[in-house]
Amino acid sequence: MFDLNGMLLLQQRSDQKDLYAGLWTDSVGEHLKPRESHRQGAYRGLYEELKVSEICLYEFGDSFASDIAYRDFIDREFKQAYFGLIVDKDEIDPDPKEVKSICWVGKEKLSSLVTSFDSIFCPPFLLDLQRLDLINKWDGIVDGLFEKH
């Protein structure tokens, strides 16, 4: 999710999470329920993790699968990226069981953090940054969200 200043919302996963506890990641990530579409899962995740319900999501890139080895676990994910524009930041109310904290970052700040401190981020998020070429496509994504809003 981006805000009206073109900043991206990141969340720090709760320390209670089994996987990637305390690490920073994208705005929302969700495991799909049976027969649930990626879009339905994204909207459900936004509400469950951040209590956000009034937002339009736009599909970005192709869906893909990944296997990431993390400690003694293989994290198999089937993903689809979406972007949305959050107008009212006061609407965000993170669930402490899911989210330890949130922050808003600009393109340069995220690029710097990933380059200097990649160990603070979830491996799937780092993979998504590369796969989606997010840093290089950032301005176009934000411009597109503003046009659609």
C-alpha positions as CSV (number, residue, x, y, z in Angstrom):
1,M,0.0,0.0,0.0
2,F,1.2,3.5,-0.9
3,D,0.1,6.7,0.7
4,L,-0.6,10.1,-0.9
5,N,3.1,11.0,-0.6
6,G,4.2,8.0,-2.6
7,M,5.5,6.2,0.5
8,L,5.2,2.4,0.9
9,L,3.8,0.8,4.0
10,L,6.0,-1.9,5.5
11,Q,5.0,-4.0,8.5
12,Q,7.2,-5.7,11.0
13,R,5.9,-9.1,11.8
14,S,4.8,-9.9,15.3
15,D,7.4,-11.7,17.5
16,Q,4.7,-14.3,18.0
17,K,4.8,-15.5,14.4
18,D,6.2,-18.9,13.7
19,L,8.0,-17.8,10.5
20,Y,10.1,-14.6,10.1
21,A,9.1,-13.3,13.5
22,G,10.2,-9.7,14.0
23,L,11.3,-9.2,10.4
24,W,10.1,-6.4,8.1
25,T,8.0,-7.2,5.1
26,D,5.5,-5.8,2.6
27,S,2.2,-4.2,3.6
28,V,0.3,-7.4,3.9
29,G,0.9,-11.1,3.1
30,E,-1.7,-13.8,3.3
31,H,-2.1,-17.5,2.9
32,L,-5.1,-18.4,0.8
33,K,-8.0,-20.3,2.2
34,P,-9.5,-23.2,0.1
35,R,-11.2,-21.8,-3.1
36,E,-10.2,-18.3,-2.2
37,S,-8.7,-16.1,-5.0
38,H,-5.6,-14.1,-4.6
39,R,-7.7,-10.9,-4.7
40,Q,-10.1,-12.2,-2.0
41,G,-7.1,-13.3,0.1
42,A,-5.5,-9.8,-0.3
43,Y,-8.6,-8.0,0.9
44,R,-9.1,-10.4,3.8
45,G,-5.5,-10.0,4.8
46,L,-5.7,-6.2,4.7
47,Y,-8.6,-6.4,7.1
48,E,-7.3,-9.1,9.4
49,E,-3.8,-7.6,9.7
50,L,-4.4,-3.8,9.4
51,K,-8.2,-3.4,9.7
52,V,-8.2,-1.7,6.3
53,S,-11.4,-2.2,4.2
54,E,-11.9,0.9,2.0
55,I,-9.2,0.5,-0.6
56,C,-9.1,-0.6,-4.3
57,L,-6.4,-3.1,-5.1
58,Y,-4.7,-3.3,-8.5
59,E,-3.0,-6.5,-9.7
60,F,0.7,-6.1,-10.6
61,G,2.9,-8.5,-12.4
62,D,2.2,-12.2,-12.9
63,S,1.5,-14.7,-10.2
64,F,4.4,-17.0,-9.4
65,A,5.6,-19.7,-7.0
66,S,8.7,-19.8,-4.9
67,D,10.5,-22.1,-2.4
68,I,12.6,-20.3,0.1
69,A,14.8,-22.3,2.6
70,Y,14.7,-20.6,6.0
71,R,16.3,-22.2,9.0
72,D,15.0,-25.8,9.0
73,F,11.9,-24.9,6.9
74,I,11.0,-24.6,3.2
75,D,8.6,-21.7,2.7
76,R,6.5,-22.6,-0.4
77,E,4.5,-19.6,-1.6
78,F,2.2,-18.9,-4.5
79,K,2.0,-15.2,-4.9
80,Q,0.2,-12.4,-6.7
81,A,1.2,-8.8,-6.0
82,Y,-1.4,-6.0,-5.7
83,F,-0.9,-2.3,-5.0
84,G,-3.4,0.1,-3.5
85,L,-3.5,3.7,-2.4
86,I,-4.4,4.4,1.3
87,V,-6.0,7.8,1.7
88,D,-6.8,7.8,5.4
89,K,-3.8,6.5,7.4
90,D,-5.9,6.8,10.6
91,E,-7.9,3.8,9.2
92,I,-4.9,1.5,9.8
93,D,-5.2,-0.4,13.1
94,P,-2.6,-3.2,13.2
95,D,-3.5,-6.5,14.9
96,P,-0.7,-7.0,17.5
97,K,-0.9,-10.8,17.0
98,E,0.1,-10.3,13.4
99,V,2.0,-7.0,13.3
100,K,4.6,-5.6,15.7
101,S,4.8,-2.2,14.0
102,I,4.4,-0.4,10.8
103,C,6.4,2.3,9.0
104,W,6.2,4.3,5.7
105,V,9.3,4.4,3.5
106,G,10.2,6.2,0.3
107,K,12.0,4.6,-2.6
108,E,15.5,5.8,-1.7
109,K,15.1,4.8,2.0
110,L,13.9,1.3,1.1
111,S,16.7,0.9,-1.4
112,S,19.3,2.0,1.2
113,L,17.9,-0.3,3.9
114,V,17.8,-3.3,1.6
115,T,21.4,-2.7,0.5
116,S,22.8,-2.1,4.0
117,F,20.5,-4.2,6.3
118,D,18.9,-7.0,4.2
119,S,18.9,-9.3,7.3
120,I,16.0,-7.2,8.8
121,F,13.7,-8.2,6.0
122,C,11.8,-11.4,5.3
123,P,13.4,-13.4,2.5
124,P,10.2,-13.5,0.5
125,F,9.9,-9.7,0.6
126,L,13.5,-9.4,-0.8
127,L,12.6,-11.9,-3.5
128,D,9.5,-9.8,-4.4
129,L,11.5,-6.6,-4.6
130,Q,13.8,-8.2,-7.2
131,R,11.1,-10.1,-9.1
132,L,8.8,-7.1,-9.4
133,D,11.7,-4.7,-9.9
134,L,9.9,-2.5,-7.4
135,I,12.5,0.1,-6.8
136,N,12.9,0.9,-10.6
137,K,9.1,0.7,-11.2
138,W,8.1,2.6,-8.0
139,D,7.3,6.0,-9.6
140,G,5.2,4.4,-12.4
141,I,3.3,2.4,-9.8
142,V,2.6,5.4,-7.7
143,D,1.6,7.6,-10.7
144,G,-0.8,4.8,-11.9
145,L,-2.4,4.6,-8.4
146,F,-2.9,8.4,-8.4
147,E,-4.5,8.3,-11.9
148,K,-6.9,5.6,-10.9
149,H,-7.8,7.3,-7.6
